Amino acid sequence: MTVSGFLSQLLQVAVALMLAPLLAGWVAQCRAWLSNRSAPSLLLPYRTIRKLFLKDAVVAANASPLFRLTPYIVFGAMCCAAAIVPSLATDLPFAHAADAIALVGLFALARVFMALAAMDIGTAFGSLGARRDMFIGFLAEPALLMVLFTASLISGSTSLPTIVETLAHRELGIYPSLAFAGVAFTMVSLAENARIPVDNPATHLELTMIHEAMLLEYSARHLALLEWAAALKLFNYSCIGLAIFFPFGIVSGTDWLALLGAAPLLIVKLAIGGFGLALIETLSAKMRIFRAPEFLGTAFMLAVLAMLVNLLLGA
């Protein structure tokens, strides 16, 4: 591990920690604009996290140590994922130490601990949200793996830096396999990040909420870490999509001038992606929970079709 590689790794994690709440605030602002409502402040997520860190935590008397440790585990898993996904550069020590399968494992680890903590207190809403979240994850993770396997077939490796470097040097064009994989990845991202049409992050209606139901018993610093982790998860999924489908601008080495130039380009791409996410949410309606298998089953079939197109046609 070189010193420049270690410093670029720290820079990428720091950029992820700083930009994740900003991305969440940008999506909320775009949704408000598209709905013809007064938009909240772009810095509202930062203020919310800061306010929660300054409060005293209230924990149920029957809470186990698992309930207290889960926010730190989930936040740590999202930070590790941010270190693996090449958002600014590909020459990163953590990115070479873990591949795309390990990345999906980190997301699964966070989900399992969230579900266990939600059921730990024994409330009805927590158990309801945990069951629904595991149900969504059971359907979404295979589709995500198929998307990553499609990219790995093109590059010949499951290492994300290798995938990015291979795709970045391909000729500009529309490849059918990546087109199918892109649609499947978008559908999976909506489900995994609790966005419309699968879930609504802005509601606390007990009949429809999934992710928010698992956070009802948390407060203060624990809730701040979970909100920050949710923003990091959205940031990580956005960077995965950019790395696979729009890899231009990601630096191959550790040139600091190139890294400083890649950061503004990353912000521009995230801004466009955030607006696209807000547009999809505005034009979509919240579906019933029992329609989620059809939605994610379609994503899985599209991802498998992308693999078949790549294997049969090489495109």
N, C-alpha and C positions, 0 to 999 in steps of 0.2 A: 504494500500500500504506500504510494508516494504521498508526499506532503501536499502537492497540488491536487491530487485526487481526493485526499481527505478534506481539504478546504472546499473543493467544489461540491463534495457530498454534503458538508455542513451548510453551504450556501443554498443548495436545493431544498433541504429540509426547512431551513429558515424561511425561504420564499414560500413554501407550501403552508407553513404555519401562519404567515402574514396574509397571504392572498386568499386562503380558504374562507374566512368570514366575509371578506370583500366580495367573493364570488357569490356567496349565499345572499348577501345584501343586494347585489346587482340583479340577480334573478328575481328577488322579491320586488325590486323597483320596476323592472321591466313588466312583470305581471300586473302591477298596479297601473302602469301607463297604458298597457294594452286593454285593460278593463275599464279605462276612463275613470280611475280613482286617484286620489291624492297619494303620491308615492312616499313610502317611508324613507328615512335617511339612509344613505349608502353605508354609513358607519354604525347603524343600529346594532348589527350583530356584535361589533366590538364593545359597544356600551353595555349590551346585555351580558356578555361574558364577564366584563369587568365588574358589573354590579353584582353578579352572582358570586364571584370570588370574594367579595367583601362581606358577604352575609355569613351567618352561622348556620351550619348544617343541622337539619332535623332528621333523625334516623329512627325508624320504628324500633320498639323495644325487642321484638322478636327477630330482628335482622341478623343474619349470620355474617361472618367476615367476608364471605363471597360477595354479598351485597355492597360492602364498602370498597372491595378491591376491584370490582368490575369496571367502574369508570376509568381507573388508571390502566387496566389491561386493554380496554377498548381504545382509549386514546393512544396508548403505546403501539397497538397493532396498526392504527391508521398512520402513525408517524413512520413506522417501519415500511408500510406500503408506499408512503410518499418518498422514502429513500430508495426504494426499488424501482419505481416507475421513472424512466428518463424523461423529465420534463424540460430540463435545460441542456443537459449533456449526457452522453452515453458512457464516458469513461468514469464510472462511479464504482467504488469498491463494493457497496451493498448491492448494486444492480447486477454485478458479476457473481455475487455470492448466492443469489436466489433467482429462480426463473419464474415464468408465468404461472406455473402450477403452484409454487410456493406463495405467490401473490394471492391467488384464489383461496389458498389455505388460510392466509391472514384474515381475509374478509370473513371466512367461515368461522374462524376462532372468535372474532369479535361478536358474530351473531350468536354463537352458542353461549358465550358468557352473558350477553344481554338477555337471552331467553331464560337462562337459569336465575339471574338476578331478578328478573321480572316476576318469576314464580316463587321467589324466596320468601317474600312477605306474606303471600297467600291471598292477595286481593283478587277480586274477579277480573278487573280490568287488566291487571298485569298478566295473569294467566291467559286471558283472551288475546292480548297483543302478542305474547310469546308464541302461542300456537299459530297465529296468523303469520307472524314473521318467519317462523321455521317453514311454514307451508309455502310461502313465497320463495324463500331461499332454496328449498328443495327443488323448485322448478327452474329458478333463475341460474343457479350455478352450473348445471350441465350446458345450458346455452352459452354462458360466458366462456366455458372451457372450449366449446366447439369453435367459437370466434377466435380464441387465441391459438387453437390448433390450426385453423386456416392460415393465420399469419405465420405460424411456425413451419407449415408446409412450404410456404413461399421462400422463407429464409433458411430453412434446413436446421433450425434451432429453436428451442423454447426460451432461450435467453432474450429478454426484452431489448438490451442494447444491440444484439445482433439483428433482431427483427427490425428495429428502427433504422440501423445503418443499411440493411438490405433494401428496405422499402424506400428509403430516402434517395437512393441512387438509381431507382427504376425510372424508366421514361414516363413522362407525364401522360396519363391516359385513363380511361375508364375500364377497370378490370371487373368482369362479372362477379368473380368470387369475392372481391373486396366490397362490391356494391351490396351483395346479399348479406355479407358479414356486417356491414355498416348499419343496415336496417335492423338486423338482429341485436347488435350491440346497443343501439338506441333504445330498443324496447326493454332490454335487460337493465340498462342504466335507469330508466324510469321506475322500474320495479324495485331495484336494489336501493335506490335513494328515496324511496317513499314519496314519489311524485305522482301527480295525476297522469294517467287514469287509474293507476293501481291504488294509490293512497293519496291523501291530501295532507301536506305538512302543516297547514294553517288551521286545522280543525281539531276539536276535542269532542266531537260527537261520538258517543260510545258505540254506536252501531257500525261506524265506518273506520275509525282510527286503528292503525296498526302500530306504527313506530311510536307515536305519541303516547299510546297506552302503556308502553313499557317504561316511560319516564315519569309517570305521575307521582311516584313515591320518592323521587330524587329531588334534592334542593341544594342551594348554595354551590360550593365548589364541585360537588359530584355532578350536579346538573350542568354546570359550566363546562366541565370536561366532556360530558356526553354531547352537548350542543356543538362544541368545538370539533369533536370527533365526527359528528354528522356532516359538518361543513368540510372537514378533511376528506371524508369519504366521497362527497360530491366532487371535490377538487381532484381526487385520485382517479375517479372514473372519467372525468373530463380529460385528464392528462393521458390516460390509457387510450381514449378515443383519438386524441390528437397525435399520440405517438404512432398509432397503427395506420390511421387514415390520412393524417396531415403531418407527416414527420419533418417537413421542411423547416429549417430554422433551428433544429436541435444540433448542438455542437458535438463534433466527433472527438475532439481532444479536450484539453483543460486550459486552453488559451483564455486568460481572464478578460481580454477585450472582447473576444467572441461571446463569452458568457454574459457580459454586460449588455451586449447587443441582442442576445437571445431572450433576455428577460422582458423587454418591451414587446417583442413579437409574441411571447407567450401570453402576455396580458391582453393583447389585441385578439388573439385566437380564443382565449377564454371569454372575452367580452362577446364575441360573435356567437360562440357556443352557448353562453348564458342566455342571450337574447333568443336563440333558437329553442332552448328548453322552455323559456317563458311563453313563447309563441305556441309550442305544442300543448302546454298546459292550458293556455287560454282557449284554444280551439277544441280541446277534448273535454269530455264529461267523465266524472268519477264512475267507474264501473262497479258492479256488485262483486263482492269477494269471490263468489263462485264462478265468475267469468275470468278470473285470473289464470286458471289452467289453460283456457283457450288462448289467451293473450301470450303467455309465456311458452305454450306449446308451439304457437306460430313462430316465435322467436327461435326456438330450438330447431324447428324444421328449416327455417331460413339459414341458420348457421350450418346445419348438416348439408344443405344444398350448396352452400358456399364451398364446403370441403369437397363435395363431389365434382363441382364444376372445376375446381383447381386440379383435382386428380385426373379427371377425364380430358379436360381441355387445356390444362396448364395455363389458364388465364385468370 
